[in-house]
Amino acid sequence: MAEKDIRIHNKSDKPFNIVKKEAEIFQQCEKIEEELPRFMRGFFAYLKGNVLPMTRLAYLQDILFFFNYLIEETDLTEAQEIRKIKVSELNNIKAVDVNMFIDYCRKYKVEGKNTITIYENNNKTLARKKSSISVLFKYLYRDELVEKNITDGFDPIRVPKAGEREIKVLQDDEVMIMLDAVTNGIGMTKHQKSYWEKTKKRDKAILLLFLTYGLRLSELQQLNLSSFNFNRGEFKIYRKRGKESIMPLNESVTESLVDYINNERPEEDSIRDDSKDALFLSLQGNRLTERQIRELVKKYTAIALKTSSKKGYSPHKLRATAATSLIGRGNSIYDVAALLDHEQVTTTQLYAAHKENVKRDLVKNMEWEKERRNEK
């Protein structure tokens, strides 16, 4: 049966592309729910009302994978289809069975028609899978569908604390190298320059928005022309949890955006109907995808770092660069937290701690005694 077209009747004040993305996540969730057993309907309602849409989708994907594992890799169920797994079979699952599943997820293979793909997961991903299964079994126990709460027996997974992770950011001089590259083509190969000539104004505006506001990738990708009010010097973004935020425009960003919109953005008749309001477009007249923006950022950061494109930084590291640069310029941690939409200021403090490393560089240039001796 062919899939039906999705039509969106938008009566909210949200832009069409934001509503469309939310609808697509909703559809993905419903599609997975159709594959899962019917006794989980209460669980589906619980997720829908208590977690963010992307979290709901991640939980459902993990649980679908777990149920498929039960069928393909164990004798814990007699079902041949996921939707036919019985709640009585889940009632017989022990903590050790889930621990073995998590261990399986560390490294497993999937055989295709002509290929074998090896998947490896780090502890962060394993911890998320464990969390998904924990939420499921806690719910089943709460609703008396299983007799025991087995989640206390799940093995702990060591995930580095936020403060233990290395924070990768561009230094100020590297930011300048990157901006020189996007402005003048410095450091590019001949092949890169051929594309750069057509997209340099767009690319510069993207980089400046990341560096100035520390936007998340999804926030930048969803920007529209109608998001901006240049007369008032501001623009609107849509955060996680459905929040709206008004951001002030500064001169550098305004100048770059106006230059792109007036002198490089494709003409109206060459833009696809569903992308006419999109701010950042591909050469084919489509809204740039998150993947395209990610590759663009990796290319320019690689030039700044003098490394290969594969080792370039992600948009999230430009978000970290914005945070450390703002704090390094003496701005309040609380103000920076508000700009970046951090729920807890402790997250922002990690960037402040990272910036403290600059002390070593500062004192290196304050050799009073050396200067005194040199003057003699």
C-alpha positions, 0 to 999 in steps of 0.5 A, spaced: 500 500 500 502 506 498 504 511 503 499 517 503 501 524 502 501 528 509 497 535 509 498 540 514 493 544 516 497 549 520 493 554 525 498 556 530 503 562 529 509 557 527 512 557 521 510 551 516 517 548 516 517 547 524 510 544 524 512 539 518 518 537 522 514 536 528 509 532 524 514 528 521 517 526 528 510 524 530 509 520 524 515 516 525 513 514 532 506 512 530 509 508 524 514 504 530 508 503 534 504 499 529 510 494 529 510 493 537 505 489 541 498 492 542 499 491 550 504 497 550 498 502 548 499 505 555 506 506 554 505 509 548 501 514 551 505 515 557 511 517 552 507 522 548 505 526 554 511 526 558 518 526 553 520 531 548 518 528 541 525 526 539 526 523 545 520 519 544 522 517 537 529 515 540 526 510 546 521 507 541 527 505 536 531 502 541 525 498 544 524 496 537 531 494 536 531 490 543 524 486 541 528 484 534 534 482 538 529 478 543 526 474 536 533 474 532 538 472 538 535 469 544 529 464 546 526 468 550 520 469 546 516 464 541 514 470 537 516 470 529 514 478 529 515 483 534 508 485 534 506 478 537 511 478 543 507 477 549 507 481 555 508 474 559 514 473 555 517 480 558 515 478 565 520 472 564 525 476 562 531 478 568 536 483 569 541 479 566 538 478 559 538 486 559 545 486 561 547 481 555 543 485 550 547 491 552 553 487 551 551 485 544 550 492 542 557 494 544 559 491 537 554 487 532 553 485 525 547 486 520 548 482 514 545 485 507 544 482 501 551 483 498 554 486 505 556 485 512 555 492 516 559 492 523 556 496 528 560 499 534 557 503 540 560 507 545 558 508 552 554 514 551 549 510 546 549 504 550 547 508 556 541 511 552 539 504 550 539 502 557 535 508 559 530 506 554 529 499 556 529 501 563 523 506 562 519 501 559 520 496 564 519 501 570 512 503 566 510 495 565 511 494 573 508 500 575 502 498 571 502 491 573 504 488 567 510 485 570 511 482 577 518 485 578 522 491 577 528 488 574 531 495 572 535 495 579 539 489 576 541 493 570 549 493 570 552 501 571 555 504 564 561 508 565 559 515 562 564 520 562 561 526 566 561 533 563 567 536 566 571 530 564 570 530 557 575 534 553 571 541 550 574 542 543 573 549 540 576 553 535 581 559 538 580 566 536 586 566 531 583 559 528 576 563 527 579 568 524 583 563 519 576 560 518 573 567 516 578 569 512 577 562 508 570 563 507 571 571 505 577 570 500 577 563 499 584 562 502 586 555 504 582 552 499 583 547 494 581 548 486 575 544 487 573 547 493 573 554 490 569 552 484 563 551 489 565 557 494 564 562 488 557 560 488 556 559 496 561 564 499 556 569 502 551 564 504 556 560 508 559 566 511 552 568 514 551 561 516 558 561 520 557 567 523 550 565 526 553 559 529 559 563 532 555 569 534 549 566 537 551 559 539 545 556 535 544 549 535 544 545 528 536 544 528 535 551 530 539 554 524 537 549 519 530 551 520 531 559 520 526 562 515 526 569 511 520 570 515 524 569 522 528 576 521 525 583 522 531 587 520 527 594 521 527 591 529 534 588 528 532 581 531 530 574 529 526 568 532 528 561 533 525 555 535 528 552 541 527 545 544 521 543 548 517 548 543 520 554 546 520 561 542 526 566 543 527 573 540 535 574 538 538 581 537 542 582 530 549 585 531 552 589 525 556 583 522 551 578 522 546 583 519 551 585 514 552 578 512 545 576 511 543 582 507 549 581 502 547 573 502 539 575 501 540 580 496 546 578 492 547 570 492 540 567 494 537 564 488 531 567 485 524 566 487 522 562 481 528 557 481 526 555 489 521 549 490 515 551 493 516 548 500 523 552 500 521 559 498 521 561 505 527 557 507 533 562 509 539 557 507 538 554 500 542 549 496 544 550 489 538 546 487 533 551 490 532 546 496 532 548 504 539 546 506 539 539 510 542 538 517 547 534 513 549 539 508 550 544 514 554 539 518 559 538 512 559 545 510 562 547 517 567 541 517 570 543 511 571 550 513 573 548 520 578 543 517 581 549 514 582 553 520 585 547 524 589 545 518 587 538 517 583 534 513 575 535 512 574 529 516 577 531 522 573 538 521 569 540 527 561 539 528 556 545 528 556 543 536 563 545 537 562 552 534 556 552 539 562 551 544 566 556 541 561 561 541 560 560 549 568 560 551 569 566 546 563 570 550 565 568 557 573 569 555 570 576 553 568 577 560 560 576 559 556 573 565 556 566 565 548 567 567 547 571 560 551 566 556 547 561 559 540 565 557 543 566 550 545 558 549 538 556 552 542 552 557 537 549 562 542 549 568 548 554 568 552 548 570 553 546 563 555 553 561 560 553 567 564 547 563 566 552 558 568 557 563 572 552 566 575 550 559 577 558 558 581 558 565 586 554 561 588 561 557 591 563 564 597 560 562 598 564 556 596 570 559 602 569 564 607 567 559 607 574 556 608 577 563 615 576 564 617 582 568 624 580 571 626 578 564 624 584 561 627 588 567 634 584 565 633 585 558 633 593 559 640 593 563 
